[in-house]
Amino acid sequence: LFDKRTKLSDEQQKTESKHREQDDRRRDLEQKNNGYGLEVARLKAEIAGLKEEDGHYEGVDPYKNKPLDDILLEIKQFERMREGFGAVNMKALEIYETIENEYHELVTKKDKLGTEREDVLVMINEIDDKKKDLFGRTFEVVNENFQNIFEMLSTKGKAFLDLEDKKDPFNGGLTIKVKLTGKKFLDIRSLSGGEKTMTALAFLFAVQEYEPANFYILDEVDAALDKHNSEKLAKLIRAYCRNAQYLIISHNDGVISEADNLYGVSMNEHGMSKITSLKV
């Protein structure tokens, strides 16, 4: 009986020993399994990172069909190029920030100047419109004055002012068209000396009526006029004398006869100028 009990005890110990070995093996397998799980998770994360990094090189041809030796050679070439760049300038970022700030300031100034330029262009256009409007109204009045005065100086003649560029009057000049006794309208340059004088005086008085002055000096403006036209001019000036004073230098009796005061200038035997005045 003792031997049997001893045998059973030995078997029990062997069985317990096997159980312990199996438990140890099971724990070892569990540890390995946990380790494999962590490794799988790490590899999945690494694969995801590589896929994300690979997205930055989209469109770049991979070296799938290139020999390894060629790839290694290119790597060495790139390394030599990198070494050729020299030492990294650690102040480059600081310099870059300074230049970038200056650039942004210049862009801001440029944008501001662009806005100011647009404002100036708008103002210039407004001024141009006002100039054209004022010039147009002034031109109409002066042109009407000119036509009336010319008809007074030339009974059967007609004349008018004409703009070379009617759409943009400041882009061209002003011409004077004159028609005398049944003739067609001519440019003032086609007229005789006396006709030019009468036309120019009509224009002068037309401007004077629009913007009158208090005092005028006319120096022998009647030199090219005959007696008949000189008398017409004198009567016209006489009418204007109600609103202004005229000082006229003339040798024409037709003009002198309409004067209020005469001042004669002569030279005596000593070469001295002598002035004689006469109230008419």
SERO-297756 format. One record per residue (C-alpha): residue number from 0; y, z, x; residue in one letter. Coordinates in Angstrom, 3 decimals. Layout:
<pts>
+-----+----------+----------+----------+--------+
: num :        y :        z :        x : residu :
+-----+----------+----------+----------+--------+
: NUM :        Y :        Z :        X :      A :
...
+-----+----------+----------+----------+--------+
</pts>
This chain:
<pts>
+-----+----------+----------+----------+--------+
: num :        y :        z :        x : residu :
+-----+----------+----------+----------+--------+
:   0 :    0.000 :    0.000 :    0.000 :      L :
:   1 :    2.316 :    0.810 :    2.883 :      F :
:   2 :    1.700 :   -2.568 :    4.456 :      D :
:   3 :    2.432 :   -4.320 :    1.205 :      K :
:   4 :    5.709 :   -2.471 :    0.822 :      R :
:   5 :    6.661 :   -3.341 :    4.375 :      T :
:   6 :    5.892 :   -6.976 :    3.751 :      K :
:   7 :    8.006 :   -7.020 :    0.613 :      L :
:   8 :   10.831 :   -5.355 :    2.477 :      S :
:   9 :   10.716 :   -8.014 :    5.183 :      D :
:  10 :   10.749 :  -10.772 :    2.591 :      E :
:  11 :   13.689 :   -9.159 :    0.861 :      Q :
:  12 :   15.631 :   -9.023 :    4.135 :      Q :
:  13 :   14.813 :  -12.658 :    4.833 :      K :
:  14 :   15.960 :  -13.617 :    1.347 :      T :
:  15 :   19.209 :  -11.663 :    1.731 :      E :
:  16 :   19.747 :  -13.262 :    5.130 :      S :
:  17 :   19.334 :  -16.733 :    3.597 :      K :
:  18 :   21.777 :  -15.810 :    0.832 :      H :
:  19 :   24.298 :  -14.696 :    3.422 :      R :
:  20 :   23.832 :  -17.921 :    5.376 :      E :
:  21 :   24.278 :  -19.960 :    2.213 :      Q :
:  22 :   27.432 :  -17.983 :    1.325 :      D :
:  23 :   28.811 :  -18.591 :    4.799 :      D :
:  24 :   27.979 :  -22.277 :    4.548 :      R :
:  25 :   29.538 :  -22.466 :    1.072 :      R :
:  26 :   32.764 :  -20.822 :    2.315 :      R :
:  27 :   32.807 :  -23.174 :    5.294 :      D :
:  28 :   32.430 :  -26.178 :    2.987 :      L :
:  29 :   35.195 :  -24.865 :    0.725 :      E :
:  30 :   37.518 :  -24.487 :    3.731 :      Q :
:  31 :   36.689 :  -28.001 :    4.900 :      K :
:  32 :   37.231 :  -29.303 :    1.362 :      N :
:  33 :   40.639 :  -27.615 :    1.193 :      N :
:  34 :   41.474 :  -29.045 :    4.602 :      G :
:  35 :   40.485 :  -32.523 :    3.445 :      Y :
:  36 :   42.653 :  -32.111 :    0.349 :      G :
:  37 :   45.662 :  -31.170 :    2.462 :      L :
:  38 :   45.005 :  -34.110 :    4.781 :      E :
:  39 :   44.769 :  -36.480 :    1.808 :      V :
:  40 :   48.079 :  -35.150 :    0.451 :      A :
:  41 :   49.681 :  -35.540 :    3.898 :      R :
:  42 :   48.408 :  -39.103 :    4.226 :      L :
:  43 :   49.640 :  -39.991 :    0.741 :      K :
:  44 :   53.105 :  -38.633 :    1.601 :      A :
:  45 :   53.088 :  -40.541 :    4.889 :      E :
:  46 :   52.053 :  -43.754 :    3.105 :      I :
:  47 :   54.863 :  -43.286 :    0.570 :      A :
:  48 :   57.339 :  -42.760 :    3.411 :      G :
:  49 :   56.104 :  -45.857 :    5.201 :      L :
:  50 :   56.419 :  -47.903 :    2.012 :      K :
:  51 :   59.981 :  -46.680 :    1.536 :      E :
:  52 :   60.832 :  -47.462 :    5.159 :      E :
:  53 :   59.183 :  -50.865 :    4.813 :      D :
:  54 :   61.561 :  -51.600 :    1.932 :      G :
:  55 :   64.487 :  -51.551 :    4.393 :      H :
:  56 :   62.966 :  -54.542 :    6.165 :      Y :
:  57 :   62.562 :  -56.672 :    3.064 :      E :
:  58 :   62.830 :  -60.345 :    3.932 :      G :
:  59 :   61.846 :  -59.774 :    7.588 :      V :
:  60 :   58.752 :  -61.686 :    8.605 :      D :
:  61 :   56.056 :  -59.258 :    9.811 :      P :
:  62 :   54.184 :  -59.931 :   13.012 :      Y :
:  63 :   50.898 :  -60.494 :   11.216 :      K :
:  64 :   49.878 :  -63.657 :   13.019 :      N :
:  65 :   51.527 :  -62.881 :   16.351 :      K :
:  66 :   49.397 :  -61.949 :   19.385 :      P :
:  67 :   49.681 :  -58.364 :   20.531 :      L :
:  68 :   50.738 :  -59.434 :   24.038 :      D :
:  69 :   53.693 :  -61.363 :   22.601 :      D :
:  70 :   54.731 :  -58.376 :   20.525 :      I :
:  71 :   54.549 :  -56.053 :   23.540 :      L :
:  72 :   56.581 :  -58.540 :   25.571 :      L :
:  73 :   59.291 :  -58.627 :   22.921 :      E :
:  74 :   59.324 :  -54.828 :   22.801 :      I :
:  75 :   59.949 :  -54.735 :   26.565 :      K :
:  76 :   62.720 :  -57.309 :   26.215 :      Q :
:  77 :   64.381 :  -55.254 :   23.494 :      F :
:  78 :   64.064 :  -52.126 :   25.624 :      E :
:  79 :   65.787 :  -53.900 :   28.533 :      R :
:  80 :   68.539 :  -55.038 :   26.173 :      M :
:  81 :   68.966 :  -51.476 :   24.970 :      R :
:  82 :   69.187 :  -50.211 :   28.546 :      E :
:  83 :   71.797 :  -52.909 :   29.242 :      G :
:  84 :   74.076 :  -51.432 :   26.621 :      F :
:  85 :   74.861 :  -48.612 :   28.993 :      G :
:  86 :   75.693 :  -45.039 :   28.157 :      A :
:  87 :   76.656 :  -44.166 :   24.602 :      V :
:  88 :   80.362 :  -43.442 :   24.186 :      N :
:  89 :   80.353 :  -40.109 :   22.395 :      M :
:  90 :   84.008 :  -40.579 :   21.413 :      K :
:  91 :   83.205 :  -43.826 :   19.624 :      A :
:  92 :   82.864 :  -42.105 :   16.251 :      L :
:  93 :   86.176 :  -40.316 :   16.736 :      E :
:  94 :   87.872 :  -43.574 :   17.761 :      I :
:  95 :   86.217 :  -45.340 :   14.841 :      Y :
:  96 :   87.564 :  -42.759 :   12.391 :      E :
:  97 :   91.070 :  -43.136 :   13.841 :      T :
:  98 :   90.946 :  -46.923 :   13.620 :      I :
:  99 :   89.444 :  -46.749 :   10.135 :      E :
: 100 :   92.276 :  -44.470 :    8.970 :      N :
: 101 :   94.831 :  -46.842 :   10.476 :      E :
: 102 :   93.094 :  -49.747 :    8.765 :      Y :
: 103 :   93.206 :  -48.018 :    5.378 :      H :
: 104 :   96.895 :  -47.216 :    5.908 :      E :
: 105 :   97.592 :  -50.866 :    6.708 :      L :
: 106 :   95.640 :  -51.986 :    3.642 :      V :
: 107 :   97.643 :  -49.554 :    1.508 :      T :
: 108 :  100.907 :  -50.849 :    2.977 :      K :
: 109 :   99.739 :  -54.433 :    2.451 :      K :
: 110 :   98.919 :  -53.732 :   -1.191 :      D :
: 111 :  102.285 :  -52.027 :   -1.637 :      K :
: 112 :  104.082 :  -54.960 :   -0.028 :      L :
: 113 :  102.142 :  -57.329 :   -2.276 :      G :
: 114 :  103.274 :  -55.390 :   -5.345 :      T :
: 115 :  106.856 :  -55.275 :   -4.088 :      E :
: 116 :  106.690 :  -59.011 :   -3.352 :      R :
: 117 :  105.615 :  -59.697 :   -6.926 :      E :
: 118 :  108.476 :  -57.521 :   -8.199 :      D :
: 119 :  110.940 :  -59.400 :   -5.976 :      V :
: 120 :  109.602 :  -62.763 :   -7.184 :      L :
: 121 :  110.012 :  -61.640 :  -10.790 :      V :
: 122 :  113.576 :  -60.531 :  -10.028 :      M :
: 123 :  114.313 :  -63.838 :   -8.245 :      I :
: 124 :  112.999 :  -65.781 :  -11.237 :      N :
: 125 :  115.166 :  -63.715 :  -13.567 :      E :
: 126 :  118.210 :  -64.337 :  -11.359 :      I :
: 127 :  117.402 :  -68.067 :  -11.197 :      D :
: 128 :  117.137 :  -68.199 :  -14.979 :      D :
: 129 :  120.483 :  -66.429 :  -15.325 :      K :
: 130 :  122.024 :  -68.760 :  -12.728 :      K :
: 131 :  120.761 :  -71.828 :  -14.564 :      K :
: 132 :  121.964 :  -70.494 :  -17.903 :      D :
: 133 :  125.413 :  -69.589 :  -16.543 :      L :
: 134 :  125.694 :  -72.878 :  -14.656 :      F :
: 135 :  124.645 :  -74.837 :  -17.750 :      G :
: 136 :  127.261 :  -73.177 :  -19.944 :      R :
: 137 :  129.930 :  -73.566 :  -17.243 :      T :
: 138 :  128.999 :  -77.204 :  -16.669 :      F :
: 139 :  129.330 :  -78.011 :  -20.376 :      E :
: 140 :  132.816 :  -76.483 :  -20.551 :      V :
: 141 :  134.046 :  -78.099 :  -17.314 :      V :
: 142 :  132.559 :  -81.466 :  -18.339 :      N :
: 143 :  134.351 :  -81.325 :  -21.689 :      E :
: 144 :  137.619 :  -80.351 :  -19.969 :      N :
: 145 :  137.164 :  -83.181 :  -17.480 :      F :
: 146 :  136.630 :  -85.803 :  -20.186 :      Q :
: 147 :  139.713 :  -84.666 :  -22.120 :      N :
: 148 :  141.990 :  -84.520 :  -19.062 :      I :
: 149 :  140.778 :  -87.877 :  -17.751 :      F :
: 150 :  141.613 :  -89.508 :  -21.094 :      E :
: 151 :  145.098 :  -87.978 :  -20.844 :      M :
: 152 :  145.620 :  -89.451 :  -17.361 :      L :
: 153 :  143.906 :  -92.770 :  -18.135 :      S :
: 154 :  144.683 :  -93.825 :  -21.701 :      T :
: 155 :  141.875 :  -96.362 :  -22.092 :      K :
: 156 :  139.421 :  -94.876 :  -19.617 :      G :
: 157 :  136.505 :  -92.507 :  -20.037 :      K :
: 158 :  134.631 :  -90.335 :  -17.575 :      A :
: 159 :  131.973 :  -87.645 :  -17.515 :      F :
: 160 :  130.099 :  -85.419 :  -15.099 :      L :
: 161 :  126.420 :  -86.152 :  -14.531 :      D :
: 162 :  123.739 :  -84.010 :  -12.879 :      L :
: 163 :  121.332 :  -85.716 :  -10.494 :      E :
: 164 :  118.523 :  -83.354 :  -11.530 :      D :
: 165 :  118.968 :  -82.154 :  -15.093 :      K :
: 166 :  115.783 :  -80.040 :  -15.123 :      K :
: 167 :  116.689 :  -78.204 :  -11.909 :      D :
: 168 :  120.443 :  -78.617 :  -11.341 :      P :
: 169 :  120.330 :  -76.686 :   -8.052 :      F :
: 170 :  117.891 :  -79.229 :   -6.639 :      N :
: 171 :  120.408 :  -82.073 :   -6.795 :      G :
: 172 :  124.094 :  -82.828 :   -6.741 :      G :
: 173 :  126.831 :  -83.756 :   -9.184 :      L :
: 174 :  128.098 :  -87.282 :   -9.756 :      T :
: 175 :  131.184 :  -88.515 :  -11.617 :      I :
: 176 :  130.812 :  -91.568 :  -13.834 :      K :
: 177 :  133.991 :  -93.481 :  -14.750 :      V :
: 178 :  134.656 :  -96.389 :  -17.118 :      K :
: 179 :  138.052 :  -98.127 :  -17.007 :      L :
: 180 :  139.361 : -100.609 :  -19.612 :      T :
: 181 :  136.120 : -101.999 :  -20.978 :      G :
: 182 :  134.169 : -101.880 :  -17.725 :      K :
: 183 :  130.787 : -100.263 :  -17.469 :      K :
: 184 :  130.486 :  -96.738 :  -16.112 :      F :
: 185 :  130.804 :  -96.716 :  -12.341 :      L :
: 186 :  130.246 :  -94.159 :   -9.611 :      D :
: 187 :  133.509 :  -92.696 :   -8.290 :      I :
: 188 :  132.802 :  -94.270 :   -4.898 :      R :
: 189 :  133.251 :  -97.708 :   -6.471 :      S :
: 190 :  136.859 :  -97.008 :   -7.574 :      L :
: 191 :  140.135 :  -97.862 :   -5.887 :      S :
: 192 :  142.229 :  -95.258 :   -4.079 :      G :
: 193 :  144.515 :  -94.616 :   -7.046 :      G :
: 194 :  141.590 :  -94.439 :   -9.491 :      E :
: 195 :  139.770 :  -91.997 :   -7.222 :      K :
: 196 :  142.912 :  -89.846 :   -7.064 :      T :
: 197 :  143.294 :  -89.704 :  -10.850 :      M :
: 198 :  139.581 :  -88.898 :  -11.256 :      T :
: 199 :  139.642 :  -86.163 :   -8.595 :      A :
: 200 :  142.771 :  -84.594 :  -10.121 :      L :
: 201 :  141.167 :  -84.642 :  -13.573 :      A :
: 202 :  138.167 :  -82.786 :  -12.121 :      F :
: 203 :  140.465 :  -80.308 :  -10.325 :      L :
: 204 :  142.377 :  -79.510 :  -13.511 :      F :
: 205 :  139.111 :  -79.258 :  -15.491 :      A :
: 206 :  137.889 :  -76.520 :  -13.139 :      V :
: 207 :  141.334 :  -74.898 :  -13.231 :      Q :
: 208 :  141.215 :  -74.675 :  -17.024 :      E :
: 209 :  137.854 :  -72.905 :  -16.853 :      Y :
: 210 :  138.903 :  -70.473 :  -14.092 :      E :
: 211 :  142.720 :  -70.488 :  -13.929 :      P :
: 212 :  144.639 :  -69.311 :  -10.859 :      A :
: 213 :  148.248 :  -68.171 :  -10.704 :      N :
: 214 :  149.378 :  -70.398 :   -7.876 :      F :
: 215 :  148.529 :  -73.942 :   -6.700 :      Y :
: 216 :  149.583 :  -76.052 :   -3.718 :      I :
: 217 :  149.202 :  -79.843 :   -3.949 :      L :
: 218 :  149.936 :  -81.767 :   -0.763 :      D :
: 219 :  150.883 :  -85.401 :   -1.502 :      E :
: 220 :  148.096 :  -85.827 :   -4.039 :      V :
: 221 :  150.164 :  -88.638 :   -5.598 :      D :
: 222 :  150.354 :  -90.744 :   -2.428 :      A :
: 223 :  147.961 :  -93.408 :   -3.769 :      A :
: 224 :  149.413 :  -93.493 :   -7.315 :      L :
: 225 :  151.778 :  -96.063 :   -8.744 :      D :
: 226 :  154.895 :  -95.017 :  -10.657 :      K :
: 227 :  153.225 :  -95.100 :  -14.076 :      H :
: 228 :  150.317 :  -92.891 :  -13.071 :      N :
: 229 :  152.615 :  -90.595 :  -11.068 :      S :
: 230 :  154.667 :  -89.939 :  -14.196 :      E :
: 231 :  151.485 :  -89.157 :  -16.160 :      K :
: 232 :  150.421 :  -86.696 :  -13.473 :      L :
: 233 :  153.862 :  -85.089 :  -13.413 :      A :
: 234 :  153.850 :  -84.548 :  -17.181 :      K :
: 235 :  150.373 :  -83.005 :  -17.011 :      L :
: 236 :  151.435 :  -80.616 :  -14.251 :      I :
: 237 :  154.554 :  -79.769 :  -16.265 :      R :
: 238 :  152.287 :  -78.691 :  -19.140 :      A :
: 239 :  150.209 :  -76.516 :  -16.825 :      Y :
: 240 :  153.308 :  -74.856 :  -15.376 :      C :
: 241 :  153.503 :  -72.664 :  -18.462 :      R :
: 242 :  150.576 :  -70.604 :  -17.131 :      N :
: 243 :  150.786 :  -71.026 :  -13.358 :      A :
: 244 :  153.157 :  -71.905 :  -10.516 :      Q :
: 245 :  152.753 :  -75.222 :   -8.671 :      Y :
: 246 :  154.080 :  -76.030 :   -5.239 :      L :
: 247 :  153.880 :  -79.805 :   -4.731 :      I :
: 248 :  154.656 :  -81.748 :   -1.577 :      I :
: 249 :  155.658 :  -85.251 :   -2.663 :      S :
: 250 :  157.844 :  -88.280 :   -1.928 :      H :
: 251 :  157.336 :  -89.711 :   -5.407 :      N :
: 252 :  160.394 :  -89.830 :   -7.689 :      D :
: 253 :  158.192 :  -89.704 :  -10.799 :      G :
: 254 :  156.800 :  -86.322 :   -9.707 :      V :
: 255 :  160.075 :  -84.977 :   -8.335 :      I :
: 256 :  161.853 :  -85.677 :  -11.637 :      S :
: 257 :  159.653 :  -83.127 :  -13.444 :      E :
: 258 :  160.273 :  -80.281 :  -10.949 :      A :
: 259 :  162.177 :  -77.096 :  -11.774 :      D :
: 260 :  163.237 :  -76.514 :   -8.174 :      N :
: 261 :  163.487 :  -78.967 :   -5.292 :      L :
: 262 :  163.282 :  -78.116 :   -1.611 :      Y :
: 263 :  164.180 :  -80.874 :    0.795 :      G :
: 264 :  163.190 :  -80.671 :    4.448 :      V :
: 265 :  164.949 :  -82.831 :    7.029 :      S :
: 266 :  165.534 :  -82.840 :   10.770 :      M :
: 267 :  169.051 :  -82.622 :   12.257 :      N :
: 268 :  170.274 :  -84.226 :   15.456 :      E :
: 269 :  169.029 :  -81.264 :   17.494 :      H :
: 270 :  165.430 :  -81.698 :   16.269 :      G :
: 271 :  165.625 :  -78.649 :   14.061 :      M :
: 272 :  164.249 :  -78.594 :   10.508 :      S :
: 273 :  166.810 :  -78.169 :    7.785 :      K :
: 274 :  165.909 :  -76.990 :    4.275 :      I :
: 275 :  168.010 :  -77.849 :    1.250 :      T :
: 276 :  167.206 :  -76.363 :   -2.164 :      S :
: 277 :  168.261 :  -77.625 :   -5.574 :      L :
: 278 :  167.597 :  -76.150 :   -9.008 :      K :
: 279 :  167.122 :  -78.986 :  -11.508 :      V :
+-----+----------+----------+----------+--------+
</pts>
